[in-house]
């Protein structure tokens, strides 16, 4: 059982230097883990490096395994993975020299950890990731704050609550989704409940196959395309970019739109758009 679990973690650990180039002058394996019995939440806090987090129905432990890369041995020694339990919460964290108070890199210095994390799929996850691409799969629920790098979320049974600063976001097969994004394209597909985009500053938005409704509260720039929605679609405010809605069983409403066309087809309910956009129907 244990050997199979380590093989899984080896498969999970992202390829070395996937997002950070080919340089890895000093490297070392890093790992940690705890038993999952009685754990009610896993909190992940990671710095520079790529990350993959997966849930498994038969997992009995929370395990983290990765590779630390650095420009010199001193930086490598300061790059660690820590897994600890406090009550019913488990914390998985990467410790990096640039996160320490008063630390600054010299020219051509770097340190990062690419990490893979496996845990029971019945435990919700709360994650803070500062930089690097991240993938989350087969989880009960996810709350995520991400600063930079592309995101890929798949098979989240409950709510995927995402706050992303930059990078493309792909979300597929989730219970429901709530998203705030500063830049990068958003691609959301197969939502079994409601899909909400509270704020999007730049980048295109594509949302399709939603069993509930779609709500886009504020979009600054980029196109919006929403298709195959069983509920209603509402866009509260859009500054620029075209809007399209198709095959919506409920209402389609655009409250405020500054520039760009509004197009729609196969709307089951009422269509409401700003008066200056009605010629675009």
RONU-281886 format. One record per residue (C-alpha): residue number from 0; x, y, z. Coordinates in pm, whole numbers. Each point is the difference from the previous one (the first is absolute). Last residue first. Layout:
REM RONU-281886
<pos=NUM | c1=X | c2=Y | c3=Z>
...
This chain:
REM RONU-281886
<pos=280 | c1=-3027 | c2=4156 | c3=-3177>
<pos=279 | c1=270 | c2=268 | c3=-57>
<pos=278 | c1=-261 | c2=274 | c3=-53>
<pos=277 | c1=-95 | c2=-49 | c3=362>
<pos=276 | c1=337 | c2=122 | c3=124>
<pos=275 | c1=-83 | c2=368 | c3=70>
<pos=274 | c1=-300 | c2=-109 | c3=207>
<pos=273 | c1=211 | c2=-212 | c3=235>
<pos=272 | c1=-86 | c2=-372 | c3=-18>
<pos=271 | c1=-286 | c2=-213 | c3=133>
<pos=270 | c1=-92 | c2=-334 | c3=-161>
<pos=269 | c1=-282 | c2=-192 | c3=171>
<pos=268 | c1=-9 | c2=-378 | c3=25>
<pos=267 | c1=95 | c2=-295 | c3=-220>
<pos=266 | c1=289 | c2=167 | c3=-182>
<pos=265 | c1=93 | c2=-186 | c3=-320>
<pos=264 | c1=231 | c2=267 | c3=-140>
<pos=263 | c1=192 | c2=299 | c3=131>
<pos=262 | c1=227 | c2=283 | c3=-110>
<pos=261 | c1=126 | c2=310 | c3=181>
<pos=260 | c1=265 | c2=208 | c3=-178>
<pos=259 | c1=288 | c2=192 | c3=155>
<pos=258 | c1=16 | c2=311 | c3=214>
<pos=257 | c1=-136 | c2=139 | c3=326>
<pos=256 | c1=-237 | c2=-274 | c3=119>
<pos=255 | c1=-235 | c2=26 | c3=297>
<pos=254 | c1=-284 | c2=-225 | c3=114>
<pos=253 | c1=45 | c2=-296 | c3=-235>
<pos=252 | c1=-274 | c2=-256 | c3=62>
<pos=251 | c1=-73 | c2=-341 | c3=-155>
<pos=250 | c1=-290 | c2=-187 | c3=158>
<pos=249 | c1=-34 | c2=-375 | c3=45>
<pos=248 | c1=57 | c2=-296 | c3=-233>
<pos=247 | c1=321 | c2=142 | c3=-150>
<pos=246 | c1=105 | c2=-152 | c3=-332>
<pos=245 | c1=233 | c2=285 | c3=-99>
<pos=244 | c1=140 | c2=313 | c3=163>
<pos=243 | c1=259 | c2=226 | c3=-167>
<pos=242 | c1=167 | c2=317 | c3=130>
<pos=241 | c1=266 | c2=201 | c3=-186>
<pos=240 | c1=272 | c2=193 | c3=178>
<pos=239 | c1=13 | c2=312 | c3=215>
<pos=238 | c1=-125 | c2=132 | c3=333>
<pos=237 | c1=-244 | c2=-270 | c3=108>
<pos=236 | c1=-228 | c2=38 | c3=301>
<pos=235 | c1=-278 | c2=-217 | c3=144>
<pos=234 | c1=15 | c2=-294 | c3=-240>
<pos=233 | c1=-281 | c2=-245 | c3=76>
<pos=232 | c1=-63 | c2=-349 | c3=-140>
<pos=231 | c1=-300 | c2=-207 | c3=111>
<pos=230 | c1=-28 | c2=-370 | c3=80>
<pos=229 | c1=60 | c2=-308 | c3=-217>
<pos=228 | c1=308 | c2=151 | c3=-168>
<pos=227 | c1=135 | c2=-135 | c3=-328>
<pos=226 | c1=221 | c2=293 | c3=-107>
<pos=225 | c1=170 | c2=311 | c3=140>
<pos=224 | c1=260 | c2=203 | c3=-194>
<pos=223 | c1=146 | c2=321 | c3=146>
<pos=222 | c1=271 | c2=195 | c3=-186>
<pos=221 | c1=282 | c2=193 | c3=163>
<pos=220 | c1=8 | c2=307 | c3=219>
<pos=219 | c1=-131 | c2=129 | c3=332>
<pos=218 | c1=-245 | c2=-268 | c3=114>
<pos=217 | c1=-217 | c2=49 | c3=307>
<pos=216 | c1=-281 | c2=-209 | c3=148>
<pos=215 | c1=-6 | c2=-301 | c3=-230>
<pos=214 | c1=-277 | c2=-234 | c3=120>
<pos=213 | c1=-72 | c2=-336 | c3=-163>
<pos=212 | c1=-291 | c2=-220 | c3=107>
<pos=211 | c1=-35 | c2=-365 | c3=94>
<pos=210 | c1=82 | c2=-312 | c3=-204>
<pos=209 | c1=288 | c2=171 | c3=-182>
<pos=208 | c1=136 | c2=-143 | c3=-325>
<pos=207 | c1=220 | c2=288 | c3=-126>
<pos=206 | c1=188 | c2=306 | c3=127>
<pos=205 | c1=263 | c2=184 | c3=-206>
<pos=204 | c1=150 | c2=325 | c3=130>
<pos=203 | c1=273 | c2=187 | c3=-191>
<pos=202 | c1=274 | c2=194 | c3=175>
<pos=201 | c1=11 | c2=308 | c3=219>
<pos=200 | c1=-133 | c2=128 | c3=331>
<pos=199 | c1=-240 | c2=-275 | c3=103>
<pos=198 | c1=-218 | c2=41 | c3=307>
<pos=197 | c1=-272 | c2=-196 | c3=178>
<pos=196 | c1=-12 | c2=-281 | c3=-255>
<pos=195 | c1=-273 | c2=-232 | c3=124>
<pos=194 | c1=-93 | c2=-349 | c3=-126>
<pos=193 | c1=-289 | c2=-174 | c3=178>
<pos=192 | c1=-53 | c2=-375 | c3=32>
<pos=191 | c1=121 | c2=-302 | c3=-197>
<pos=190 | c1=268 | c2=193 | c3=-189>
<pos=189 | c1=127 | c2=-165 | c3=-318>
<pos=188 | c1=250 | c2=242 | c3=-157>
<pos=187 | c1=175 | c2=319 | c3=111>
<pos=186 | c1=274 | c2=157 | c3=-213>
<pos=185 | c1=136 | c2=331 | c3=131>
<pos=184 | c1=273 | c2=188 | c3=-188>
<pos=183 | c1=264 | c2=199 | c3=186>
<pos=182 | c1=-5 | c2=303 | c3=225>
<pos=181 | c1=-146 | c2=114 | c3=332>
<pos=180 | c1=-230 | c2=-288 | c3=92>
<pos=179 | c1=-273 | c2=-54 | c3=258>
<pos=178 | c1=-188 | c2=-329 | c3=-25>
<pos=177 | c1=-288 | c2=-186 | c3=164>
<pos=176 | c1=-65 | c2=-351 | c3=-129>
<pos=175 | c1=-251 | c2=-276 | c3=64>
<pos=174 | c1=6 | c2=-380 | c3=16>
<pos=173 | c1=296 | c2=-21 | c3=-235>
<pos=172 | c1=68 | c2=-177 | c3=-331>
<pos=171 | c1=264 | c2=210 | c3=-177>
<pos=170 | c1=175 | c2=323 | c3=97>
<pos=169 | c1=279 | c2=152 | c3=-212>
<pos=168 | c1=163 | c2=324 | c3=116>
<pos=167 | c1=262 | c2=195 | c3=-196>
<pos=166 | c1=256 | c2=202 | c3=192>
<pos=165 | c1=-18 | c2=296 | c3=234>
<pos=164 | c1=-148 | c2=104 | c3=335>
<pos=163 | c1=-230 | c2=-291 | c3=83>
<pos=162 | c1=-262 | c2=-28 | c3=274>
<pos=161 | c1=-179 | c2=-334 | c3=-32>
<pos=160 | c1=-292 | c2=-158 | c3=189>
<pos=159 | c1=-59 | c2=-348 | c3=-145>
<pos=158 | c1=-314 | c2=-118 | c3=179>
<pos=157 | c1=-84 | c2=-369 | c3=29>
<pos=156 | c1=108 | c2=-314 | c3=-185>
<pos=155 | c1=314 | c2=146 | c3=-159>
<pos=154 | c1=62 | c2=-213 | c3=-308>
<pos=153 | c1=261 | c2=208 | c3=-180>
<pos=152 | c1=182 | c2=327 | c3=73>
<pos=151 | c1=286 | c2=129 | c3=-217>
<pos=150 | c1=175 | c2=325 | c3=89>
<pos=149 | c1=267 | c2=191 | c3=-194>
<pos=148 | c1=260 | c2=203 | c3=188>
<pos=147 | c1=-20 | c2=297 | c3=233>
<pos=146 | c1=-142 | c2=108 | c3=336>
<pos=145 | c1=-236 | c2=-280 | c3=96>
<pos=144 | c1=-257 | c2=-9 | c3=280>
<pos=143 | c1=-196 | c2=-325 | c3=1>
<pos=142 | c1=-296 | c2=-141 | c3=191>
<pos=141 | c1=-69 | c2=-353 | c3=-118>
<pos=140 | c1=-268 | c2=-260 | c3=70>
<pos=139 | c1=-21 | c2=-382 | c3=13>
<pos=138 | c1=303 | c2=-48 | c3=-226>
<pos=137 | c1=60 | c2=-205 | c3=-313>
<pos=136 | c1=261 | c2=221 | c3=-172>
<pos=135 | c1=195 | c2=321 | c3=68>
<pos=134 | c1=274 | c2=122 | c3=-236>
<pos=133 | c1=235 | c2=295 | c3=57>
<pos=132 | c1=242 | c2=197 | c3=-220>
<pos=131 | c1=259 | c2=213 | c3=179>
<pos=130 | c1=-20 | c2=285 | c3=246>
<pos=129 | c1=-144 | c2=94 | c3=341>
<pos=128 | c1=-233 | c2=-286 | c3=85>
<pos=127 | c1=-248 | c2=13 | c3=288>
<pos=126 | c1=-217 | c2=-309 | c3=36>
<pos=125 | c1=-304 | c2=-113 | c3=201>
<pos=124 | c1=-94 | c2=-362 | c3=-65>
<pos=123 | c1=-308 | c2=-203 | c3=93>
<pos=122 | c1=51 | c2=-363 | c3=115>
<pos=121 | c1=-202 | c2=-284 | c3=-155>
<pos=120 | c1=244 | c2=-44 | c3=-292>
<pos=119 | c1=259 | c2=-142 | c3=240>
<pos=118 | c1=338 | c2=166 | c3=-54>
<pos=117 | c1=284 | c2=17 | c3=-254>
<pos=116 | c1=234 | c2=298 | c3=-43>
<pos=115 | c1=257 | c2=52 | c3=-278>
<pos=114 | c1=260 | c2=276 | c3=29>
<pos=113 | c1=243 | c2=196 | c3=-215>
<pos=112 | c1=216 | c2=196 | c3=244>
<pos=111 | c1=178 | c2=327 | c3=-74>
<pos=110 | c1=327 | c2=184 | c3=53>
<pos=109 | c1=176 | c2=257 | c3=-219>
<pos=108 | c1=322 | c2=198 | c3=-30>
<pos=107 | c1=117 | c2=156 | c3=-329>
<pos=106 | c1=79 | c2=336 | c3=164>
<pos=105 | c1=-24 | c2=-1 | c3=380>
<pos=104 | c1=-323 | c2=-99 | c3=168>
<pos=103 | c1=-136 | c2=187 | c3=302>
<pos=102 | c1=-84 | c2=-125 | c3=350>
<pos=101 | c1=-99 | c2=247 | c3=268>
<pos=100 | c1=-294 | c2=-202 | c3=126>
<pos=99 | c1=-17 | c2=-351 | c3=-143>
<pos=98 | c1=-222 | c2=-67 | c3=-299>
<pos=97 | c1=291 | c2=26 | c3=-244>
<pos=96 | c1=170 | c2=-291 | c3=181>
<pos=95 | c1=-285 | c2=-242 | c3=-74>
<pos=94 | c1=-219 | c2=-201 | c3=239>
<pos=93 | c1=-272 | c2=-199 | c3=-174>
<pos=92 | c1=-310 | c2=-73 | c3=199>
<pos=91 | c1=-251 | c2=-281 | c3=57>
<pos=90 | c1=-218 | c2=68 | c3=304>
<pos=89 | c1=-237 | c2=-264 | c3=139>
<pos=88 | c1=-310 | c2=103 | c3=195>
<pos=87 | c1=-185 | c2=-217 | c3=255>
<pos=86 | c1=217 | c2=101 | c3=293>
<pos=85 | c1=319 | c2=153 | c3=-137>
<pos=84 | c1=170 | c2=-240 | c3=-240>
<pos=83 | c1=331 | c2=64 | c3=-177>
<pos=82 | c1=150 | c2=-37 | c3=-345>
<pos=81 | c1=309 | c2=210 | c3=-84>
<pos=80 | c1=173 | c2=-1 | c3=-338>
<pos=79 | c1=344 | c2=165 | c3=-6>
<pos=78 | c1=217 | c2=254 | c3=-183>
<pos=77 | c1=254 | c2=149 | c3=245>
<pos=76 | c1=256 | c2=-274 | c3=-76>
<pos=75 | c1=-41 | c2=72 | c3=-371>
<pos=74 | c1=77 | c2=369 | c3=48>
<pos=73 | c1=323 | c2=-81 | c3=184>
<pos=72 | c1=89 | c2=-262 | c3=-262>
<pos=71 | c1=-11 | c2=241 | c3=-294>
<pos=70 | c1=-228 | c2=100 | c3=-289>
<pos=69 | c1=-294 | c2=-192 | c3=133>
<pos=68 | c1=-239 | c2=-285 | c3=-81>
<pos=67 | c1=-219 | c2=-192 | c3=245>
<pos=66 | c1=-178 | c2=-309 | c3=-128>
<pos=65 | c1=-334 | c2=-116 | c3=132>
<pos=64 | c1=-204 | c2=-233 | c3=215>
<pos=63 | c1=-298 | c2=74 | c3=220>
<pos=62 | c1=-213 | c2=-264 | c3=170>
<pos=61 | c1=-332 | c2=9 | c3=180>
<pos=60 | c1=-76 | c2=-355 | c3=109>
<pos=59 | c1=-283 | c2=-253 | c3=-23>
<pos=58 | c1=-63 | c2=28 | c3=-376>
<pos=57 | c1=-269 | c2=-229 | c3=-146>
<pos=56 | c1=-216 | c2=267 | c3=-165>
<pos=55 | c1=296 | c2=196 | c3=-131>
<pos=54 | c1=28 | c2=379 | c3=-16>
<pos=53 | c1=256 | c2=177 | c3=-213>
<pos=52 | c1=219 | c2=310 | c3=43>
<pos=51 | c1=259 | c2=100 | c3=-262>
<pos=50 | c1=239 | c2=289 | c3=56>
<pos=49 | c1=256 | c2=198 | c3=-199>
<pos=48 | c1=262 | c2=210 | c3=175>
<pos=47 | c1=37 | c2=322 | c3=198>
<pos=46 | c1=-191 | c2=10 | c3=327>
<pos=45 | c1=-246 | c2=-244 | c3=151>
<pos=44 | c1=-259 | c2=9 | c3=276>
<pos=43 | c1=-239 | c2=-296 | c3=11>
<pos=42 | c1=-268 | c2=-37 | c3=269>
<pos=41 | c1=-162 | c2=-345 | c3=26>
<pos=40 | c1=-335 | c2=-21 | c3=177>
<pos=39 | c1=-201 | c2=-239 | c3=218>
<pos=38 | c1=271 | c2=-248 | c3=105>
<pos=37 | c1=-133 | c2=-278 | c3=223>
<pos=36 | c1=216 | c2=-272 | c3=-157>
<pos=35 | c1=232 | c2=152 | c3=-262>
<pos=34 | c1=334 | c2=-135 | c3=125>
<pos=33 | c1=291 | c2=236 | c3=-60>
<pos=32 | c1=247 | c2=76 | c3=-279>
<pos=31 | c1=330 | c2=154 | c3=-108>
<pos=30 | c1=234 | c2=10 | c3=-296>
<pos=29 | c1=289 | c2=189 | c3=-164>
<pos=28 | c1=236 | c2=-128 | c3=-265>
<pos=27 | c1=310 | c2=209 | c3=-68>
<pos=26 | c1=134 | c2=230 | c3=-270>
<pos=25 | c1=292 | c2=233 | c3=-63>
<pos=24 | c1=70 | c2=152 | c3=-342>
<pos=23 | c1=-361 | c2=-11 | c3=-113>
<pos=22 | c1=-23 | c2=218 | c3=-308>
<pos=21 | c1=-227 | c2=-121 | c3=-276>
<pos=20 | c1=-264 | c2=269 | c3=20>
<pos=19 | c1=-226 | c2=91 | c3=287>
<pos=18 | c1=-338 | c2=-129 | c3=-105>
<pos=17 | c1=76 | c2=-370 | c3=-47>
<pos=16 | c1=324 | c2=26 | c3=196>
<pos=15 | c1=-24 | c2=-358 | c3=124>
<pos=14 | c1=-301 | c2=-185 | c3=-131>
<pos=13 | c1=-297 | c2=19 | c3=232>
<pos=12 | c1=-23 | c2=-250 | c3=287>
<pos=11 | c1=-316 | c2=-203 | c3=-51>
<pos=10 | c1=161 | c2=-308 | c3=-156>
<pos=9 | c1=251 | c2=-19 | c3=284>
<pos=8 | c1=-287 | c2=41 | c3=241>
<pos=7 | c1=-181 | c2=-297 | c3=-149>
<pos=6 | c1=314 | c2=-213 | c3=25>
<pos=5 | c1=24 | c2=105 | c3=365>
<pos=4 | c1=-354 | c2=-122 | c3=57>
<pos=3 | c1=68 | c2=-334 | c3=-168>
<pos=2 | c1=294 | c2=-51 | c3=237>
<pos=1 | c1=-217 | c2=79 | c3=304>
<pos=0 | c1=-272 | c2=-247 | c3=-99>
